[in-house]
Amino acid sequence: MRYIVTGGAGFIGSNLAETPAQHHDVVIIDSLATGPARRTSSTSGIIPRSTRGE
């Protein structure tokens, strides 16, 4: 199963994405404005984009 987590580089989003990343594919979409990409799991794919339509 594949999951998409928006805001996954922030504190809450990175912790939220970590559990399913152990058994499933997780894609993270984040603007990286307030959270560093290194906070995400190494098994996750990260897409640096804003979800605000800019």
PyMOL Python script that loads the backbone (N, CA, C, O; Angstrom):
from pymol import cmd

cmd.read_pdbstr("""\
ATOM      1  N   MET A   1       0.851  -1.170   0.000  1.00  0.00           N
ATOM      2  CA  MET A   1       0.000   0.000   0.000  1.00  0.00           C
ATOM      3  C   MET A   1       0.896   1.233   0.000  1.00  0.00           C
ATOM      4  O   MET A   1       1.983   1.220   0.577  1.00  0.00           O
ATOM      5  N   ARG A   2       0.435   2.288  -0.646  1.00  0.00           N
ATOM      6  CA  ARG A   2       1.187   3.536  -0.707  1.00  0.00           C
ATOM      7  C   ARG A   2       0.426   4.624   0.039  1.00  0.00           C
ATOM      8  O   ARG A   2      -0.786   4.768  -0.119  1.00  0.00           O
ATOM      9  N   TYR A   3       1.146   5.385   0.849  1.00  0.00           N
ATOM     10  CA  TYR A   3       0.566   6.498   1.606  1.00  0.00           C
ATOM     11  C   TYR A   3       1.201   7.799   1.152  1.00  0.00           C
ATOM     12  O   TYR A   3       2.371   7.831   0.771  1.00  0.00           O
ATOM     13  N   ILE A   4       0.422   8.874   1.196  1.00  0.00           N
ATOM     14  CA  ILE A   4       0.932  10.221   0.946  1.00  0.00           C
ATOM     15  C   ILE A   4       0.716  11.028   2.217  1.00  0.00           C
ATOM     16  O   ILE A   4      -0.392  11.080   2.750  1.00  0.00           O
ATOM     17  N   VAL A   5       1.779  11.655   2.696  1.00  0.00           N
ATOM     18  CA  VAL A   5       1.708  12.484   3.905  1.00  0.00           C
ATOM     19  C   VAL A   5       2.133  13.888   3.523  1.00  0.00           C
ATOM     20  O   VAL A   5       3.249  14.092   3.045  1.00  0.00           O
ATOM     21  N   THR A   6       1.245  14.865   3.730  1.00  0.00           N
ATOM     22  CA  THR A   6       1.616  16.260   3.494  1.00  0.00           C
ATOM     23  C   THR A   6       2.160  16.828   4.802  1.00  0.00           C
ATOM     24  O   THR A   6       1.648  16.536   5.882  1.00  0.00           O
ATOM     25  N   GLY A   7       3.193  17.632   4.685  1.00  0.00           N
ATOM     26  CA  GLY A   7       3.819  18.192   5.883  1.00  0.00           C
ATOM     27  C   GLY A   7       4.670  17.169   6.607  1.00  0.00           C
ATOM     28  O   GLY A   7       4.840  17.259   7.823  1.00  0.00           O
ATOM     29  N   GLY A   8       5.206  16.201   5.888  1.00  0.00           N
ATOM     30  CA  GLY A   8       5.930  15.097   6.510  1.00  0.00           C
ATOM     31  C   GLY A   8       7.320  15.422   7.011  1.00  0.00           C
ATOM     32  O   GLY A   8       7.927  14.588   7.682  1.00  0.00           O
ATOM     33  N   ALA A   9       7.854  16.600   6.716  1.00  0.00           N
ATOM     34  CA  ALA A   9       9.165  16.966   7.226  1.00  0.00           C
ATOM     35  C   ALA A   9       9.072  17.703   8.556  1.00  0.00           C
ATOM     36  O   ALA A   9      10.092  17.934   9.206  1.00  0.00           O
ATOM     37  N   GLY A  10       7.877  18.071   8.964  1.00  0.00           N
ATOM     38  CA  GLY A  10       7.691  18.716  10.269  1.00  0.00           C
ATOM     39  C   GLY A  10       7.735  17.692  11.385  1.00  0.00           C
ATOM     40  O   GLY A  10       7.816  16.491  11.124  1.00  0.00           O
ATOM     41  N   PHE A  11       7.683  18.144  12.603  1.00  0.00           N
ATOM     42  CA  PHE A  11       7.805  17.251  13.757  1.00  0.00           C
ATOM     43  C   PHE A  11       6.678  16.216  13.796  1.00  0.00           C
ATOM     44  O   PHE A  11       6.936  15.018  13.915  1.00  0.00           O
ATOM     45  N   ILE A  12       5.441  16.675  13.697  1.00  0.00           N
ATOM     46  CA  ILE A  12       4.303  15.750  13.777  1.00  0.00           C
ATOM     47  C   ILE A  12       4.233  14.877  12.528  1.00  0.00           C
ATOM     48  O   ILE A  12       4.055  13.663  12.631  1.00  0.00           O
ATOM     49  N   GLY A  13       4.371  15.476  11.360  1.00  0.00           N
ATOM     50  CA  GLY A  13       4.287  14.718  10.115  1.00  0.00           C
ATOM     51  C   GLY A  13       5.348  13.649   9.987  1.00  0.00           C
ATOM     52  O   GLY A  13       5.067  12.557   9.492  1.00  0.00           O
ATOM     53  N   SER A  14       6.576  13.941  10.426  1.00  0.00           N
ATOM     54  CA  SER A  14       7.644  12.942  10.325  1.00  0.00           C
ATOM     55  C   SER A  14       7.382  11.763  11.250  1.00  0.00           C
ATOM     56  O   SER A  14       7.675  10.621  10.895  1.00  0.00           O
ATOM     57  N   ASN A  15       6.839  12.025  12.423  1.00  0.00           N
ATOM     58  CA  ASN A  15       6.493  10.927  13.327  1.00  0.00           C
ATOM     59  C   ASN A  15       5.291  10.145  12.812  1.00  0.00           C
ATOM     60  O   ASN A  15       5.234   8.924  12.962  1.00  0.00           O
ATOM     61  N   LEU A  16       4.341  10.834  12.213  1.00  0.00           N
ATOM     62  CA  LEU A  16       3.163  10.184  11.643  1.00  0.00           C
ATOM     63  C   LEU A  16       3.554   9.271  10.480  1.00  0.00           C
ATOM     64  O   LEU A  16       2.996   8.183  10.339  1.00  0.00           O
ATOM     65  N   ALA A  17       4.485   9.691   9.664  1.00  0.00           N
ATOM     66  CA  ALA A  17       4.881   8.927   8.483  1.00  0.00           C
ATOM     67  C   ALA A  17       5.800   7.755   8.820  1.00  0.00           C
ATOM     68  O   ALA A  17       5.946   6.840   8.009  1.00  0.00           O
ATOM     69  N   GLU A  18       6.403   7.764   9.967  1.00  0.00           N
ATOM     70  CA  GLU A  18       7.402   6.741  10.289  1.00  0.00           C
ATOM     71  C   GLU A  18       6.810   5.341  10.468  1.00  0.00           C
ATOM     72  O   GLU A  18       7.417   4.367  10.023  1.00  0.00           O
ATOM     73  N   THR A  19       5.664   5.216  11.096  1.00  0.00           N
ATOM     74  CA  THR A  19       5.082   3.888  11.346  1.00  0.00           C
ATOM     75  C   THR A  19       4.691   3.172  10.055  1.00  0.00           C
ATOM     76  O   THR A  19       5.100   2.027   9.865  1.00  0.00           O
ATOM     77  N   PRO A  20       3.913   3.795   9.151  1.00  0.00           N
ATOM     78  CA  PRO A  20       3.595   3.062   7.922  1.00  0.00           C
ATOM     79  C   PRO A  20       4.810   2.846   7.025  1.00  0.00           C
ATOM     80  O   PRO A  20       4.804   1.933   6.199  1.00  0.00           O
ATOM     81  N   ALA A  21       5.850   3.665   7.169  1.00  0.00           N
ATOM     82  CA  ALA A  21       7.041   3.517   6.334  1.00  0.00           C
ATOM     83  C   ALA A  21       7.781   2.214   6.629  1.00  0.00           C
ATOM     84  O   ALA A  21       8.595   1.774   5.818  1.00  0.00           O
ATOM     85  N   GLN A  22       7.512   1.598   7.764  1.00  0.00           N
ATOM     86  CA  GLN A  22       8.163   0.336   8.104  1.00  0.00           C
ATOM     87  C   GLN A  22       7.640  -0.804   7.252  1.00  0.00           C
ATOM     88  O   GLN A  22       8.356  -1.782   7.035  1.00  0.00           O
ATOM     89  N   HIS A  23       6.403  -0.708   6.761  1.00  0.00           N
ATOM     90  CA  HIS A  23       5.788  -1.814   6.029  1.00  0.00           C
ATOM     91  C   HIS A  23       5.195  -1.412   4.679  1.00  0.00           C
ATOM     92  O   HIS A  23       4.784  -2.286   3.915  1.00  0.00           O
ATOM     93  N   HIS A  24       5.140  -0.129   4.366  1.00  0.00           N
ATOM     94  CA  HIS A  24       4.488   0.343   3.146  1.00  0.00           C
ATOM     95  C   HIS A  24       5.324   1.444   2.505  1.00  0.00           C
ATOM     96  O   HIS A  24       6.273   1.946   3.106  1.00  0.00           O
ATOM     97  N   ASP A  25       4.961   1.814   1.279  1.00  0.00           N
ATOM     98  CA  ASP A  25       5.593   2.942   0.602  1.00  0.00           C
ATOM     99  C   ASP A  25       4.961   4.235   1.108  1.00  0.00           C
ATOM    100  O   ASP A  25       3.737   4.365   1.147  1.00  0.00           O
ATOM    101  N   VAL A  26       5.800   5.182   1.493  1.00  0.00           N
ATOM    102  CA  VAL A  26       5.314   6.477   1.969  1.00  0.00           C
ATOM    103  C   VAL A  26       5.960   7.562   1.119  1.00  0.00           C
ATOM    104  O   VAL A  26       7.181   7.601   0.968  1.00  0.00           O
ATOM    105  N   VAL A  27       5.135   8.437   0.568  1.00  0.00           N
ATOM    106  CA  VAL A  27       5.604   9.594  -0.179  1.00  0.00           C
ATOM    107  C   VAL A  27       5.240  10.818   0.633  1.00  0.00           C
ATOM    108  O   VAL A  27       4.095  10.970   1.058  1.00  0.00           O
ATOM    109  N   ILE A  28       6.212  11.693   0.850  1.00  0.00           N
ATOM    110  CA  ILE A  28       6.007  12.902   1.649  1.00  0.00           C
ATOM    111  C   ILE A  28       6.043  14.111   0.732  1.00  0.00           C
ATOM    112  O   ILE A  28       6.963  14.274  -0.069  1.00  0.00           O
ATOM    113  N   ILE A  29       5.027  14.959   0.861  1.00  0.00           N
ATOM    114  CA  ILE A  29       4.986  16.236   0.135  1.00  0.00           C
ATOM    115  C   ILE A  29       5.120  17.335   1.179  1.00  0.00           C
ATOM    116  O   ILE A  29       4.304  17.435   2.096  1.00  0.00           O
ATOM    117  N   ASP A  30       6.155  18.160   1.035  1.00  0.00           N
ATOM    118  CA  ASP A  30       6.407  19.211   2.024  1.00  0.00           C
ATOM    119  C   ASP A  30       7.134  20.365   1.355  1.00  0.00           C
ATOM    120  O   ASP A  30       7.956  20.156   0.463  1.00  0.00           O
ATOM    121  N   SER A  31       6.831  21.577   1.783  1.00  0.00           N
ATOM    122  CA  SER A  31       7.506  22.757   1.232  1.00  0.00           C
ATOM    123  C   SER A  31       8.903  22.931   1.830  1.00  0.00           C
ATOM    124  O   SER A  31       9.704  23.708   1.310  1.00  0.00           O
ATOM    125  N   LEU A  32       9.199  22.225   2.904  1.00  0.00           N
ATOM    126  CA  LEU A  32      10.471  22.313   3.627  1.00  0.00           C
ATOM    127  C   LEU A  32      10.724  23.719   4.175  1.00  0.00           C
ATOM    128  O   LEU A  32      11.870  24.103   4.411  1.00  0.00           O
ATOM    129  N   ALA A  33       9.654  24.479   4.373  1.00  0.00           N
ATOM    130  CA  ALA A  33       9.781  25.840   4.890  1.00  0.00           C
ATOM    131  C   ALA A  33      10.151  25.856   6.370  1.00  0.00           C
ATOM    132  O   ALA A  33      10.893  26.732   6.813  1.00  0.00           O
ATOM    133  N   THR A  34       9.639  24.894   7.137  1.00  0.00           N
ATOM    134  CA  THR A  34       9.915  24.896   8.576  1.00  0.00           C
ATOM    135  C   THR A  34      10.561  23.615   9.070  1.00  0.00           C
ATOM    136  O   THR A  34      11.052  23.575  10.198  1.00  0.00           O
ATOM    137  N   GLY A  35      10.574  22.569   8.257  1.00  0.00           N
ATOM    138  CA  GLY A  35      11.152  21.303   8.695  1.00  0.00           C
ATOM    139  C   GLY A  35      12.220  20.829   7.725  1.00  0.00           C
ATOM    140  O   GLY A  35      12.032  20.928   6.512  1.00  0.00           O
ATOM    141  N   PRO A  36      13.331  20.320   8.227  1.00  0.00           N
ATOM    142  CA  PRO A  36      14.389  19.831   7.343  1.00  0.00           C
ATOM    143  C   PRO A  36      14.045  18.454   6.779  1.00  0.00           C
ATOM    144  O   PRO A  36      13.377  17.662   7.444  1.00  0.00           O
ATOM    145  N   ALA A  37      14.495  18.164   5.563  1.00  0.00           N
ATOM    146  CA  ALA A  37      14.232  16.873   4.928  1.00  0.00           C
ATOM    147  C   ALA A  37      14.896  15.738   5.700  1.00  0.00           C
ATOM    148  O   ALA A  37      14.431  14.601   5.622  1.00  0.00           O
ATOM    149  N   ARG A  38      15.963  16.008   6.441  1.00  0.00           N
ATOM    150  CA  ARG A  38      16.658  14.945   7.184  1.00  0.00           C
ATOM    151  C   ARG A  38      15.791  14.363   8.306  1.00  0.00           C
ATOM    152  O   ARG A  38      16.115  13.310   8.856  1.00  0.00           O
ATOM    153  N   ARG A  39      14.687  15.047   8.646  1.00  0.00           N
ATOM    154  CA  ARG A  39      13.790  14.549   9.678  1.00  0.00           C
ATOM    155  C   ARG A  39      12.946  13.369   9.178  1.00  0.00           C
ATOM    156  O   ARG A  39      12.365  12.635   9.978  1.00  0.00           O
ATOM    157  N   THR A  40      12.882  13.193   7.866  1.00  0.00           N
ATOM    158  CA  THR A  40      12.067  12.121   7.297  1.00  0.00           C
ATOM    159  C   THR A  40      12.825  10.806   7.311  1.00  0.00           C
ATOM    160  O   THR A  40      14.053  10.782   7.394  1.00  0.00           O
ATOM    161  N   SER A  41      12.084   9.724   7.229  1.00  0.00           N
ATOM    162  CA  SER A  41      12.655   8.390   7.200  1.00  0.00           C
ATOM    163  C   SER A  41      13.441   8.195   5.914  1.00  0.00           C
ATOM    164  O   SER A  41      13.078   8.735   4.870  1.00  0.00           O
ATOM    165  N   SER A  42      14.512   7.427   5.989  1.00  0.00           N
ATOM    166  CA  SER A  42      15.314   7.175   4.799  1.00  0.00           C
ATOM    167  C   SER A  42      14.580   6.305   3.794  1.00  0.00           C
ATOM    168  O   SER A  42      14.971   6.260   2.628  1.00  0.00           O
ATOM    169  N   THR A  43      13.515   5.606   4.217  1.00  0.00           N
ATOM    170  CA  THR A  43      12.754   4.758   3.299  1.00  0.00           C
ATOM    171  C   THR A  43      11.640   5.528   2.608  1.00  0.00           C
ATOM    172  O   THR A  43      10.955   4.980   1.744  1.00  0.00           O
ATOM    173  N   SER A  44      11.450   6.785   2.973  1.00  0.00           N
ATOM    174  CA  SER A  44      10.383   7.600   2.393  1.00  0.00           C
ATOM    175  C   SER A  44      10.906   8.365   1.193  1.00  0.00           C
ATOM    176  O   SER A  44      12.082   8.724   1.138  1.00  0.00           O
ATOM    177  N   GLY A  45      10.031   8.611   0.236  1.00  0.00           N
ATOM    178  CA  GLY A  45      10.355   9.515  -0.853  1.00  0.00           C
ATOM    179  C   GLY A  45       9.813  10.880  -0.493  1.00  0.00           C
ATOM    180  O   GLY A  45       8.705  10.980   0.032  1.00  0.00           O
ATOM    181  N   ILE A  46      10.567  11.936  -0.762  1.00  0.00           N
ATOM    182  CA  ILE A  46      10.085  13.273  -0.416  1.00  0.00           C
ATOM    183  C   ILE A  46       9.993  14.118  -1.677  1.00  0.00           C
ATOM    184  O   ILE A  46      10.912  14.141  -2.496  1.00  0.00           O
ATOM    185  N   ILE A  47       8.875  14.809  -1.820  1.00  0.00           N
ATOM    186  CA  ILE A  47       8.635  15.703  -2.938  1.00  0.00           C
ATOM    187  C   ILE A  47       8.579  17.114  -2.377  1.00  0.00           C
ATOM    188  O   ILE A  47       7.625  17.450  -1.676  1.00  0.00           O
ATOM    189  N   PRO A  48       9.575  17.955  -2.664  1.00  0.00           N
ATOM    190  CA  PRO A  48       9.585  19.313  -2.099  1.00  0.00           C
ATOM    191  C   PRO A  48       8.643  20.239  -2.882  1.00  0.00           C
ATOM    192  O   PRO A  48       9.049  20.853  -3.868  1.00  0.00           O
ATOM    193  N   ARG A  49       7.411  20.330  -2.444  1.00  0.00           N
ATOM    194  CA  ARG A  49       6.390  21.159  -3.089  1.00  0.00           C
ATOM    195  C   ARG A  49       5.475  21.774  -2.041  1.00  0.00           C
ATOM    196  O   ARG A  49       5.292  21.224  -0.955  1.00  0.00           O
ATOM    197  N   SER A  50       4.918  22.900  -2.377  1.00  0.00           N
ATOM    198  CA  SER A  50       3.882  23.509  -1.545  1.00  0.00           C
ATOM    199  C   SER A  50       2.527  22.967  -1.986  1.00  0.00           C
ATOM    200  O   SER A  50       2.303  22.738  -3.175  1.00  0.00           O
ATOM    201  N   THR A  51       1.635  22.763  -1.042  1.00  0.00           N
ATOM    202  CA  THR A  51       0.290  22.296  -1.372  1.00  0.00           C
ATOM    203  C   THR A  51      -0.680  23.463  -1.512  1.00  0.00           C
ATOM    204  O   THR A  51      -1.878  23.251  -1.694  1.00  0.00           O
ATOM    205  N   ARG A  52      -0.178  24.691  -1.428  1.00  0.00           N
ATOM    206  CA  ARG A  52      -1.038  25.868  -1.501  1.00  0.00           C
ATOM    207  C   ARG A  52      -1.326  26.315  -2.931  1.00  0.00           C
ATOM    208  O   ARG A  52      -2.013  27.317  -3.128  1.00  0.00           O
ATOM    209  N   GLY A  53      -0.828  25.610  -3.912  1.00  0.00           N
ATOM    210  CA  GLY A  53      -1.097  25.957  -5.310  1.00  0.00           C
ATOM    211  C   GLY A  53      -0.276  27.091  -5.849  1.00  0.00           C
ATOM    212  O   GLY A  53      -0.661  27.712  -6.840  1.00  0.00           O
ATOM    213  N   GLU A  54       0.846  27.383  -5.227  1.00  0.00           N
ATOM    214  CA  GLU A  54       1.705  28.478  -5.678  1.00  0.00           C
ATOM    215  C   GLU A  54       2.653  27.999  -6.752  1.00  0.00           C
ATOM    216  O   GLU A  54       3.458  28.780  -7.259  1.00  0.00           O
TER     217      GLU A  54
END
""", "prot")
cmd.dss("prot")
cmd.show_as("cartoon", "prot")
cmd.util.cbc("prot")
cmd.orient("prot")
